Amino acid sequence: MRDGLGVAVAPAWFISPGLRILDDMDARYPLGIAEMGIKRATGAATPILDVFISHIKAELNSTALAA
């Protein structure tokens, strides 16, 4: 992407020097609604993993609401 060879769908925090937001593409080709899921192996539940997944879900929800 940095060398002009690709386009990615990514959150705003992903933008770093050398990358830019293509506002005109967003206006012409809106992405609509996307869904994401979290999958973990059966029996992989641990308190730290539960906290981590809760944090990820909260961050994704707050980002979606801010958009």
CHARMM internal coordinates of N, CA and C (Angstrom, degrees):
IC EDIT
DIST 1 N 1 CA 1.4402
DIST 1 CA 1 C 1.5189
ANGL 1 N 1 CA 1 C 110.12
DIST 1 C 2 N 1.2955
ANGL 1 CA 1 C 2 N 115.84
DIHE 1 N 1 CA 1 C 2 N -41.45
DIST 2 N 2 CA 1.4616
ANGL 1 C 2 N 2 CA 119.55
DIHE 1 CA 1 C 2 N 2 CA -176.57
DIST 2 CA 2 C 1.5242
ANGL 2 N 2 CA 2 C 111.63
DIHE 1 C 2 N 2 CA 2 C -63.10
DIST 2 C 3 N 1.3368
ANGL 2 CA 2 C 3 N 118.09
DIHE 2 N 2 CA 2 C 3 N -28.31
DIST 3 N 3 CA 1.4598
ANGL 2 C 3 N 3 CA 121.54
DIHE 2 CA 2 C 3 N 3 CA 179.50
DIST 3 CA 3 C 1.5231
ANGL 3 N 3 CA 3 C 112.52
DIHE 2 C 3 N 3 CA 3 C -92.74
DIST 3 C 4 N 1.3462
ANGL 3 CA 3 C 4 N 116.53
DIHE 3 N 3 CA 3 C 4 N 11.96
DIST 4 N 4 CA 1.4583
ANGL 3 C 4 N 4 CA 120.26
DIHE 3 CA 3 C 4 N 4 CA 178.37
DIST 4 CA 4 C 1.5172
ANGL 4 N 4 CA 4 C 113.50
DIHE 3 C 4 N 4 CA 4 C 77.92
DIST 4 C 5 N 1.3091
ANGL 4 CA 4 C 5 N 116.77
DIHE 4 N 4 CA 4 C 5 N 20.28
DIST 5 N 5 CA 1.4544
ANGL 4 C 5 N 5 CA 120.48
DIHE 4 CA 4 C 5 N 5 CA -177.04
DIST 5 CA 5 C 1.5170
ANGL 5 N 5 CA 5 C 113.89
DIHE 4 C 5 N 5 CA 5 C -102.33
DIST 5 C 6 N 1.3206
ANGL 5 CA 5 C 6 N 118.16
DIHE 5 N 5 CA 5 C 6 N 3.94
DIST 6 N 6 CA 1.4531
ANGL 5 C 6 N 6 CA 118.65
DIHE 5 CA 5 C 6 N 6 CA -178.19
DIST 6 CA 6 C 1.5065
ANGL 6 N 6 CA 6 C 112.75
DIHE 5 C 6 N 6 CA 6 C -162.77
DIST 6 C 7 N 1.2983
ANGL 6 CA 6 C 7 N 114.24
DIHE 6 N 6 CA 6 C 7 N 166.52
DIST 7 N 7 CA 1.4618
ANGL 6 C 7 N 7 CA 123.00
DIHE 6 CA 6 C 7 N 7 CA 176.51
DIST 7 CA 7 C 1.5204
ANGL 7 N 7 CA 7 C 106.57
DIHE 6 C 7 N 7 CA 7 C -129.85
DIST 7 C 8 N 1.3171
ANGL 7 CA 7 C 8 N 116.97
DIHE 7 N 7 CA 7 C 8 N 138.80
DIST 8 N 8 CA 1.4588
ANGL 7 C 8 N 8 CA 120.70
DIHE 7 CA 7 C 8 N 8 CA -179.75
DIST 8 CA 8 C 1.5196
ANGL 8 N 8 CA 8 C 110.41
DIHE 7 C 8 N 8 CA 8 C -129.93
DIST 8 C 9 N 1.2983
ANGL 8 CA 8 C 9 N 114.95
DIHE 8 N 8 CA 8 C 9 N 151.85
DIST 9 N 9 CA 1.4548
ANGL 8 C 9 N 9 CA 121.61
DIHE 8 CA 8 C 9 N 9 CA 170.23
DIST 9 CA 9 C 1.5213
ANGL 9 N 9 CA 9 C 105.14
DIHE 8 C 9 N 9 CA 9 C -97.09
DIST 9 C 10 N 1.3285
ANGL 9 CA 9 C 10 N 115.46
DIHE 9 N 9 CA 9 C 10 N 118.68
DIST 10 N 10 CA 1.4595
ANGL 9 C 10 N 10 CA 118.97
DIHE 9 CA 9 C 10 N 10 CA -174.53
DIST 10 CA 10 C 1.5250
ANGL 10 N 10 CA 10 C 109.75
DIHE 9 C 10 N 10 CA 10 C -151.86
DIST 10 C 11 N 1.3247
ANGL 10 CA 10 C 11 N 117.00
DIHE 10 N 10 CA 10 C 11 N 159.19
DIST 11 N 11 CA 1.4705
ANGL 10 C 11 N 11 CA 120.08
DIHE 10 CA 10 C 11 N 11 CA 177.09
DIST 11 CA 11 C 1.5284
ANGL 11 N 11 CA 11 C 110.55
DIHE 10 C 11 N 11 CA 11 C -70.02
DIST 11 C 12 N 1.3249
ANGL 11 CA 11 C 12 N 116.40
DIHE 11 N 11 CA 11 C 12 N 159.66
DIST 12 N 12 CA 1.4615
ANGL 11 C 12 N 12 CA 121.68
DIHE 11 CA 11 C 12 N 12 CA -177.16
DIST 12 CA 12 C 1.5254
ANGL 12 N 12 CA 12 C 112.41
DIHE 11 C 12 N 12 CA 12 C -58.05
DIST 12 C 13 N 1.3259
ANGL 12 CA 12 C 13 N 118.77
DIHE 12 N 12 CA 12 C 13 N -33.49
DIST 13 N 13 CA 1.4590
ANGL 12 C 13 N 13 CA 120.43
DIHE 12 CA 12 C 13 N 13 CA -178.25
DIST 13 CA 13 C 1.5247
ANGL 13 N 13 CA 13 C 112.24
DIHE 12 C 13 N 13 CA 13 C -66.82
DIST 13 C 14 N 1.3214
ANGL 13 CA 13 C 14 N 117.74
DIHE 13 N 13 CA 13 C 14 N -15.19
DIST 14 N 14 CA 1.4590
ANGL 13 C 14 N 14 CA 122.69
DIHE 13 CA 13 C 14 N 14 CA 179.68
DIST 14 CA 14 C 1.5285
ANGL 14 N 14 CA 14 C 112.12
DIHE 13 C 14 N 14 CA 14 C -74.13
DIST 14 C 15 N 1.3285
ANGL 14 CA 14 C 15 N 116.85
DIHE 14 N 14 CA 14 C 15 N -22.34
DIST 15 N 15 CA 1.4623
ANGL 14 C 15 N 15 CA 121.21
DIHE 14 CA 14 C 15 N 15 CA -175.95
DIST 15 CA 15 C 1.5241
ANGL 15 N 15 CA 15 C 109.52
DIHE 14 C 15 N 15 CA 15 C -68.63
DIST 15 C 16 N 1.3210
ANGL 15 CA 15 C 16 N 115.49
DIHE 15 N 15 CA 15 C 16 N 121.61
DIST 16 N 16 CA 1.4584
ANGL 15 C 16 N 16 CA 121.41
DIHE 15 CA 15 C 16 N 16 CA 179.17
DIST 16 CA 16 C 1.5268
ANGL 16 N 16 CA 16 C 108.14
DIHE 15 C 16 N 16 CA 16 C -127.38
DIST 16 C 17 N 1.3229
ANGL 16 CA 16 C 17 N 117.84
DIHE 16 N 16 CA 16 C 17 N 172.70
DIST 17 N 17 CA 1.4680
ANGL 16 C 17 N 17 CA 119.29
DIHE 16 CA 16 C 17 N 17 CA 179.99
DIST 17 CA 17 C 1.5326
ANGL 17 N 17 CA 17 C 111.37
DIHE 16 C 17 N 17 CA 17 C -52.33
DIST 17 C 18 N 1.3102
ANGL 17 CA 17 C 18 N 115.67
DIHE 17 N 17 CA 17 C 18 N 133.81
DIST 18 N 18 CA 1.4547
ANGL 17 C 18 N 18 CA 121.07
DIHE 17 CA 17 C 18 N 18 CA -178.57
DIST 18 CA 18 C 1.5142
ANGL 18 N 18 CA 18 C 113.35
DIHE 17 C 18 N 18 CA 18 C 97.91
DIST 18 C 19 N 1.3324
ANGL 18 CA 18 C 19 N 117.38
DIHE 18 N 18 CA 18 C 19 N -11.73
DIST 19 N 19 CA 1.4694
ANGL 18 C 19 N 19 CA 121.96
DIHE 18 CA 18 C 19 N 19 CA 177.15
DIST 19 CA 19 C 1.5204
ANGL 19 N 19 CA 19 C 108.70
DIHE 18 C 19 N 19 CA 19 C -112.84
DIST 19 C 20 N 1.3173
ANGL 19 CA 19 C 20 N 116.47
DIHE 19 N 19 CA 19 C 20 N 155.46
DIST 20 N 20 CA 1.4613
ANGL 19 C 20 N 20 CA 119.47
DIHE 19 CA 19 C 20 N 20 CA 177.76
DIST 20 CA 20 C 1.5227
ANGL 20 N 20 CA 20 C 110.55
DIHE 19 C 20 N 20 CA 20 C -145.61
DIST 20 C 21 N 1.3050
ANGL 20 CA 20 C 21 N 115.28
DIHE 20 N 20 CA 20 C 21 N 158.30
DIST 21 N 21 CA 1.4630
ANGL 20 C 21 N 21 CA 122.36
DIHE 20 CA 20 C 21 N 21 CA 178.15
DIST 21 CA 21 C 1.5227
ANGL 21 N 21 CA 21 C 108.20
DIHE 20 C 21 N 21 CA 21 C -86.81
DIST 21 C 22 N 1.3214
ANGL 21 CA 21 C 22 N 116.90
DIHE 21 N 21 CA 21 C 22 N 131.30
DIST 22 N 22 CA 1.4615
ANGL 21 C 22 N 22 CA 121.93
DIHE 21 CA 21 C 22 N 22 CA 179.79
DIST 22 CA 22 C 1.5240
ANGL 22 N 22 CA 22 C 109.35
DIHE 21 C 22 N 22 CA 22 C -94.80
DIST 22 C 23 N 1.3199
ANGL 22 CA 22 C 23 N 116.04
DIHE 22 N 22 CA 22 C 23 N 79.54
DIST 23 N 23 CA 1.4729
ANGL 22 C 23 N 23 CA 120.89
DIHE 22 CA 22 C 23 N 23 CA -176.80
DIST 23 CA 23 C 1.5208
ANGL 23 N 23 CA 23 C 112.61
DIHE 22 C 23 N 23 CA 23 C -58.23
DIST 23 C 24 N 1.3255
ANGL 23 CA 23 C 24 N 117.92
DIHE 23 N 23 CA 23 C 24 N -37.81
DIST 24 N 24 CA 1.4588
ANGL 23 C 24 N 24 CA 120.19
DIHE 23 CA 23 C 24 N 24 CA -179.07
DIST 24 CA 24 C 1.5271
ANGL 24 N 24 CA 24 C 111.82
DIHE 23 C 24 N 24 CA 24 C -65.50
DIST 24 C 25 N 1.3258
ANGL 24 CA 24 C 25 N 117.96
DIHE 24 N 24 CA 24 C 25 N -35.12
DIST 25 N 25 CA 1.4686
ANGL 24 C 25 N 25 CA 120.18
DIHE 24 CA 24 C 25 N 25 CA 176.53
DIST 25 CA 25 C 1.5159
ANGL 25 N 25 CA 25 C 110.88
DIHE 24 C 25 N 25 CA 25 C -67.99
DIST 25 C 26 N 1.3281
ANGL 25 CA 25 C 26 N 116.33
DIHE 25 N 25 CA 25 C 26 N -38.55
DIST 26 N 26 CA 1.4553
ANGL 25 C 26 N 26 CA 119.94
DIHE 25 CA 25 C 26 N 26 CA 179.26
DIST 26 CA 26 C 1.5198
ANGL 26 N 26 CA 26 C 110.15
DIHE 25 C 26 N 26 CA 26 C -63.14
DIST 26 C 27 N 1.3259
ANGL 26 CA 26 C 27 N 117.02
DIHE 26 N 26 CA 26 C 27 N -38.27
DIST 27 N 27 CA 1.4706
ANGL 26 C 27 N 27 CA 120.73
DIHE 26 CA 26 C 27 N 27 CA 179.89
DIST 27 CA 27 C 1.5298
ANGL 27 N 27 CA 27 C 111.34
DIHE 26 C 27 N 27 CA 27 C -68.60
DIST 27 C 28 N 1.3169
ANGL 27 CA 27 C 28 N 117.16
DIHE 27 N 27 CA 27 C 28 N -38.70
DIST 28 N 28 CA 1.4703
ANGL 27 C 28 N 28 CA 120.91
DIHE 27 CA 27 C 28 N 28 CA -178.56
DIST 28 CA 28 C 1.5203
ANGL 28 N 28 CA 28 C 113.60
DIHE 27 C 28 N 28 CA 28 C -81.44
DIST 28 C 29 N 1.3352
ANGL 28 CA 28 C 29 N 116.44
DIHE 28 N 28 CA 28 C 29 N -33.40
DIST 29 N 29 CA 1.4636
ANGL 28 C 29 N 29 CA 121.06
DIHE 28 CA 28 C 29 N 29 CA -174.96
DIST 29 CA 29 C 1.5275
ANGL 29 N 29 CA 29 C 110.17
DIHE 28 C 29 N 29 CA 29 C -131.41
DIST 29 C 30 N 1.3296
ANGL 29 CA 29 C 30 N 117.62
DIHE 29 N 29 CA 29 C 30 N 68.57
DIST 30 N 30 CA 1.4622
ANGL 29 C 30 N 30 CA 118.84
DIHE 29 CA 29 C 30 N 30 CA -178.51
DIST 30 CA 30 C 1.5262
ANGL 30 N 30 CA 30 C 110.70
DIHE 29 C 30 N 30 CA 30 C -61.00
DIST 30 C 31 N 1.3269
ANGL 30 CA 30 C 31 N 114.84
DIHE 30 N 30 CA 30 C 31 N 142.75
DIST 31 N 31 CA 1.4629
ANGL 30 C 31 N 31 CA 120.30
DIHE 30 CA 30 C 31 N 31 CA -176.60
DIST 31 CA 31 C 1.5156
ANGL 31 N 31 CA 31 C 113.36
DIHE 30 C 31 N 31 CA 31 C -76.64
DIST 31 C 32 N 1.3096
ANGL 31 CA 31 C 32 N 116.85
DIHE 31 N 31 CA 31 C 32 N -26.15
DIST 32 N 32 CA 1.4545
ANGL 31 C 32 N 32 CA 118.52
DIHE 31 CA 31 C 32 N 32 CA -176.35
DIST 32 CA 32 C 1.5177
ANGL 32 N 32 CA 32 C 110.75
DIHE 31 C 32 N 32 CA 32 C 78.94
DIST 32 C 33 N 1.2931
ANGL 32 CA 32 C 33 N 116.23
DIHE 32 N 32 CA 32 C 33 N -151.98
DIST 33 N 33 CA 1.4599
ANGL 32 C 33 N 33 CA 121.42
DIHE 32 CA 32 C 33 N 33 CA -176.87
DIST 33 CA 33 C 1.5214
ANGL 33 N 33 CA 33 C 109.35
DIHE 32 C 33 N 33 CA 33 C -97.92
DIST 33 C 34 N 1.3038
ANGL 33 CA 33 C 34 N 115.88
DIHE 33 N 33 CA 33 C 34 N 134.89
DIST 34 N 34 CA 1.4649
ANGL 33 C 34 N 34 CA 121.47
DIHE 33 CA 33 C 34 N 34 CA 177.29
DIST 34 CA 34 C 1.5217
ANGL 34 N 34 CA 34 C 108.64
DIHE 33 C 34 N 34 CA 34 C -115.81
DIST 34 C 35 N 1.2864
ANGL 34 CA 34 C 35 N 115.44
DIHE 34 N 34 CA 34 C 35 N 152.27
DIST 35 N 35 CA 1.4591
ANGL 34 C 35 N 35 CA 120.37
DIHE 34 CA 34 C 35 N 35 CA 176.80
DIST 35 CA 35 C 1.5195
ANGL 35 N 35 CA 35 C 108.98
DIHE 34 C 35 N 35 CA 35 C -119.96
DIST 35 C 36 N 1.3089
ANGL 35 CA 35 C 36 N 115.12
DIHE 35 N 35 CA 35 C 36 N 145.89
DIST 36 N 36 CA 1.4602
ANGL 35 C 36 N 36 CA 121.13
DIHE 35 CA 35 C 36 N 36 CA 177.77
DIST 36 CA 36 C 1.5176
ANGL 36 N 36 CA 36 C 108.52
DIHE 35 C 36 N 36 CA 36 C -130.22
DIST 36 C 37 N 1.2868
ANGL 36 CA 36 C 37 N 114.93
DIHE 36 N 36 CA 36 C 37 N 154.68
DIST 37 N 37 CA 1.4559
ANGL 36 C 37 N 37 CA 119.34
DIHE 36 CA 36 C 37 N 37 CA 177.66
DIST 37 CA 37 C 1.5175
ANGL 37 N 37 CA 37 C 110.40
DIHE 36 C 37 N 37 CA 37 C -138.15
DIST 37 C 38 N 1.2942
ANGL 37 CA 37 C 38 N 115.36
DIHE 37 N 37 CA 37 C 38 N 160.68
DIST 38 N 38 CA 1.4571
ANGL 37 C 38 N 38 CA 122.05
DIHE 37 CA 37 C 38 N 38 CA 176.20
DIST 38 CA 38 C 1.5194
ANGL 38 N 38 CA 38 C 106.51
DIHE 37 C 38 N 38 CA 38 C -120.38
DIST 38 C 39 N 1.3141
ANGL 38 CA 38 C 39 N 115.50
DIHE 38 N 38 CA 38 C 39 N 127.66
DIST 39 N 39 CA 1.4586
ANGL 38 C 39 N 39 CA 120.18
DIHE 38 CA 38 C 39 N 39 CA -178.95
DIST 39 CA 39 C 1.5210
ANGL 39 N 39 CA 39 C 108.04
DIHE 38 C 39 N 39 CA 39 C -123.99
DIST 39 C 40 N 1.3030
ANGL 39 CA 39 C 40 N 115.76
DIHE 39 N 39 CA 39 C 40 N 135.72
DIST 40 N 40 CA 1.4641
ANGL 39 C 40 N 40 CA 119.47
DIHE 39 CA 39 C 40 N 40 CA 175.81
DIST 40 CA 40 C 1.5239
ANGL 40 N 40 CA 40 C 108.82
DIHE 39 C 40 N 40 CA 40 C -136.35
DIST 40 C 41 N 1.3004
ANGL 40 CA 40 C 41 N 114.78
DIHE 40 N 40 CA 40 C 41 N 157.78
DIST 41 N 41 CA 1.4532
ANGL 40 C 41 N 41 CA 120.58
DIHE 40 CA 40 C 41 N 41 CA -177.05
DIST 41 CA 41 C 1.5210
ANGL 41 N 41 CA 41 C 110.94
DIHE 40 C 41 N 41 CA 41 C -64.63
DIST 41 C 42 N 1.3165
ANGL 41 CA 41 C 42 N 115.91
DIHE 41 N 41 CA 41 C 42 N 146.94
DIST 42 N 42 CA 1.4540
ANGL 41 C 42 N 42 CA 121.25
DIHE 41 CA 41 C 42 N 42 CA 175.27
DIST 42 CA 42 C 1.5256
ANGL 42 N 42 CA 42 C 108.55
DIHE 41 C 42 N 42 CA 42 C -57.86
DIST 42 C 43 N 1.3145
ANGL 42 CA 42 C 43 N 116.55
DIHE 42 N 42 CA 42 C 43 N 132.54
DIST 43 N 43 CA 1.4525
ANGL 42 C 43 N 43 CA 121.37
DIHE 42 CA 42 C 43 N 43 CA 179.84
DIST 43 CA 43 C 1.5221
ANGL 43 N 43 CA 43 C 114.04
DIHE 42 C 43 N 43 CA 43 C 82.64
DIST 43 C 44 N 1.3278
ANGL 43 CA 43 C 44 N 117.23
DIHE 43 N 43 CA 43 C 44 N 6.66
DIST 44 N 44 CA 1.4659
ANGL 43 C 44 N 44 CA 120.56
DIHE 43 CA 43 C 44 N 44 CA -178.41
DIST 44 CA 44 C 1.5306
ANGL 44 N 44 CA 44 C 112.17
DIHE 43 C 44 N 44 CA 44 C -90.34
DIST 44 C 45 N 1.3093
ANGL 44 CA 44 C 45 N 117.42
DIHE 44 N 44 CA 44 C 45 N 10.88
DIST 45 N 45 CA 1.4638
ANGL 44 C 45 N 45 CA 120.32
DIHE 44 CA 44 C 45 N 45 CA -178.56
DIST 45 CA 45 C 1.5309
ANGL 45 N 45 CA 45 C 110.45
DIHE 44 C 45 N 45 CA 45 C -72.97
DIST 45 C 46 N 1.3188
ANGL 45 CA 45 C 46 N 114.35
DIHE 45 N 45 CA 45 C 46 N 123.94
DIST 46 N 46 CA 1.4633
ANGL 45 C 46 N 46 CA 121.88
DIHE 45 CA 45 C 46 N 46 CA 173.23
DIST 46 CA 46 C 1.5130
ANGL 46 N 46 CA 46 C 106.44
DIHE 45 C 46 N 46 CA 46 C -138.50
DIST 46 C 47 N 1.3157
ANGL 46 CA 46 C 47 N 118.42
DIHE 46 N 46 CA 46 C 47 N 154.68
DIST 47 N 47 CA 1.4734
ANGL 46 C 47 N 47 CA 119.04
DIHE 46 CA 46 C 47 N 47 CA -180.00
DIST 47 CA 47 C 1.5318
ANGL 47 N 47 CA 47 C 113.15
DIHE 46 C 47 N 47 CA 47 C -56.68
DIST 47 C 48 N 1.3278
ANGL 47 CA 47 C 48 N 118.30
DIHE 47 N 47 CA 47 C 48 N -40.13
DIST 48 N 48 CA 1.4583
ANGL 47 C 48 N 48 CA 119.94
DIHE 47 CA 47 C 48 N 48 CA -178.81
DIST 48 CA 48 C 1.5307
ANGL 48 N 48 CA 48 C 111.18
DIHE 47 C 48 N 48 CA 48 C -68.89
DIST 48 C 49 N 1.3223
ANGL 48 CA 48 C 49 N 117.14
DIHE 48 N 48 CA 48 C 49 N -37.90
DIST 49 N 49 CA 1.4551
ANGL 48 C 49 N 49 CA 120.48
DIHE 48 CA 48 C 49 N 49 CA 177.48
DIST 49 CA 49 C 1.5262
ANGL 49 N 49 CA 49 C 110.28
DIHE 48 C 49 N 49 CA 49 C -66.49
DIST 49 C 50 N 1.3221
ANGL 49 CA 49 C 50 N 117.43
DIHE 49 N 49 CA 49 C 50 N -40.65
DIST 50 N 50 CA 1.4652
ANGL 49 C 50 N 50 CA 120.73
DIHE 49 CA 49 C 50 N 50 CA 177.31
DIST 50 CA 50 C 1.5214
ANGL 50 N 50 CA 50 C 111.34
DIHE 49 C 50 N 50 CA 50 C -60.15
DIST 50 C 51 N 1.3239
ANGL 50 CA 50 C 51 N 117.12
DIHE 50 N 50 CA 50 C 51 N -42.66
DIST 51 N 51 CA 1.4719
ANGL 50 C 51 N 51 CA 121.18
DIHE 50 CA 50 C 51 N 51 CA 178.74
DIST 51 CA 51 C 1.5277
ANGL 51 N 51 CA 51 C 109.85
DIHE 50 C 51 N 51 CA 51 C -65.22
DIST 51 C 52 N 1.3306
ANGL 51 CA 51 C 52 N 117.10
DIHE 51 N 51 CA 51 C 52 N -43.44
DIST 52 N 52 CA 1.4554
ANGL 51 C 52 N 52 CA 121.32
DIHE 51 CA 51 C 52 N 52 CA 179.64
DIST 52 CA 52 C 1.5260
ANGL 52 N 52 CA 52 C 110.91
DIHE 51 C 52 N 52 CA 52 C -60.72
DIST 52 C 53 N 1.3244
ANGL 52 CA 52 C 53 N 117.26
DIHE 52 N 52 CA 52 C 53 N -47.47
DIST 53 N 53 CA 1.4638
ANGL 52 C 53 N 53 CA 121.02
DIHE 52 CA 52 C 53 N 53 CA -179.83
DIST 53 CA 53 C 1.5231
ANGL 53 N 53 CA 53 C 110.64
DIHE 52 C 53 N 53 CA 53 C -63.86
DIST 53 C 54 N 1.3130
ANGL 53 CA 53 C 54 N 118.19
DIHE 53 N 53 CA 53 C 54 N -39.84
DIST 54 N 54 CA 1.4706
ANGL 53 C 54 N 54 CA 121.05
DIHE 53 CA 53 C 54 N 54 CA 176.53
DIST 54 CA 54 C 1.5261
ANGL 54 N 54 CA 54 C 110.70
DIHE 53 C 54 N 54 CA 54 C -61.11
DIST 54 C 55 N 1.3219
ANGL 54 CA 54 C 55 N 116.56
DIHE 54 N 54 CA 54 C 55 N -40.82
DIST 55 N 55 CA 1.4677
ANGL 54 C 55 N 55 CA 121.05
DIHE 54 CA 54 C 55 N 55 CA 178.45
DIST 55 CA 55 C 1.5341
ANGL 55 N 55 CA 55 C 110.64
DIHE 54 C 55 N 55 CA 55 C -63.78
DIST 55 C 56 N 1.3128
ANGL 55 CA 55 C 56 N 117.49
DIHE 55 N 55 CA 55 C 56 N -46.37
DIST 56 N 56 CA 1.4686
ANGL 55 C 56 N 56 CA 121.35
DIHE 55 CA 55 C 56 N 56 CA 179.18
DIST 56 CA 56 C 1.5312
ANGL 56 N 56 CA 56 C 110.35
DIHE 55 C 56 N 56 CA 56 C -59.81
DIST 56 C 57 N 1.3256
ANGL 56 CA 56 C 57 N 116.97
DIHE 56 N 56 CA 56 C 57 N -46.22
DIST 57 N 57 CA 1.4709
ANGL 56 C 57 N 57 CA 120.79
DIHE 56 CA 56 C 57 N 57 CA 179.04
DIST 57 CA 57 C 1.5257
ANGL 57 N 57 CA 57 C 110.96
DIHE 56 C 57 N 57 CA 57 C -60.43
DIST 57 C 58 N 1.3236
ANGL 57 CA 57 C 58 N 117.78
DIHE 57 N 57 CA 57 C 58 N -43.75
DIST 58 N 58 CA 1.4648
ANGL 57 C 58 N 58 CA 121.28
DIHE 57 CA 57 C 58 N 58 CA -179.83
DIST 58 CA 58 C 1.5304
ANGL 58 N 58 CA 58 C 110.37
DIHE 57 C 58 N 58 CA 58 C -63.44
DIST 58 C 59 N 1.3319
ANGL 58 CA 58 C 59 N 117.25
DIHE 58 N 58 CA 58 C 59 N -43.09
DIST 59 N 59 CA 1.4687
ANGL 58 C 59 N 59 CA 120.92
DIHE 58 CA 58 C 59 N 59 CA 179.10
DIST 59 CA 59 C 1.5333
ANGL 59 N 59 CA 59 C 111.10
DIHE 58 C 59 N 59 CA 59 C -63.40
DIST 59 C 60 N 1.3137
ANGL 59 CA 59 C 60 N 117.04
DIHE 59 N 59 CA 59 C 60 N -44.43
DIST 60 N 60 CA 1.4598
ANGL 59 C 60 N 60 CA 119.94
DIHE 59 CA 59 C 60 N 60 CA 179.33
DIST 60 CA 60 C 1.5227
ANGL 60 N 60 CA 60 C 110.73
DIHE 59 C 60 N 60 CA 60 C -64.45
DIST 60 C 61 N 1.3208
ANGL 60 CA 60 C 61 N 117.78
DIHE 60 N 60 CA 60 C 61 N -41.56
DIST 61 N 61 CA 1.4598
ANGL 60 C 61 N 61 CA 120.64
DIHE 60 CA 60 C 61 N 61 CA 178.57
DIST 61 CA 61 C 1.5190
ANGL 61 N 61 CA 61 C 111.44
DIHE 60 C 61 N 61 CA 61 C -64.54
DIST 61 C 62 N 1.3213
ANGL 61 CA 61 C 62 N 118.26
DIHE 61 N 61 CA 61 C 62 N -42.42
DIST 62 N 62 CA 1.4742
ANGL 61 C 62 N 62 CA 120.50
DIHE 61 CA 61 C 62 N 62 CA -179.19
DIST 62 CA 62 C 1.5166
ANGL 62 N 62 CA 62 C 110.63
DIHE 61 C 62 N 62 CA 62 C -68.27
DIST 62 C 63 N 1.3363
ANGL 62 CA 62 C 63 N 118.20
DIHE 62 N 62 CA 62 C 63 N -34.59
DIST 63 N 63 CA 1.4528
ANGL 62 C 63 N 63 CA 121.31
DIHE 62 CA 62 C 63 N 63 CA 177.49
DIST 63 CA 63 C 1.5301
ANGL 63 N 63 CA 63 C 110.02
DIHE 62 C 63 N 63 CA 63 C -67.86
DIST 63 C 64 N 1.3171
ANGL 63 CA 63 C 64 N 116.89
DIHE 63 N 63 CA 63 C 64 N -41.35
DIST 64 N 64 CA 1.4610
ANGL 63 C 64 N 64 CA 121.04
DIHE 63 CA 63 C 64 N 64 CA 179.79
DIST 64 CA 64 C 1.5242
ANGL 64 N 64 CA 64 C 111.14
DIHE 63 C 64 N 64 CA 64 C -64.62
DIST 64 C 65 N 1.3136
ANGL 64 CA 64 C 65 N 116.61
DIHE 64 N 64 CA 64 C 65 N -38.95
DIST 65 N 65 CA 1.4566
ANGL 64 C 65 N 65 CA 120.46
DIHE 64 CA 64 C 65 N 65 CA -179.84
DIST 65 CA 65 C 1.5161
ANGL 65 N 65 CA 65 C 112.23
DIHE 64 C 65 N 65 CA 65 C -70.64
DIST 65 C 66 N 1.3281
ANGL 65 CA 65 C 66 N 117.07
DIHE 65 N 65 CA 65 C 66 N -28.76
DIST 66 N 66 CA 1.4695
ANGL 65 C 66 N 66 CA 121.31
DIHE 65 CA 65 C 66 N 66 CA -179.03
DIST 66 CA 66 C 1.5197
ANGL 66 N 66 CA 66 C 111.45
DIHE 65 C 66 N 66 CA 66 C -78.26
DIST 66 C 67 N 1.3096
ANGL 66 CA 66 C 67 N 117.75
DIHE 66 N 66 CA 66 C 67 N -20.98
DIST 67 N 67 CA 1.4738
ANGL 66 C 67 N 67 CA 121.10
DIHE 66 CA 66 C 67 N 67 CA -176.24
DIST 67 CA 67 C 1.5061
ANGL 67 N 67 CA 67 C 111.92
DIHE 66 C 67 N 67 CA 67 C -74.12
END
COOR INIT
IC SEED 1 N 1 CA 1 C
IC BUILD
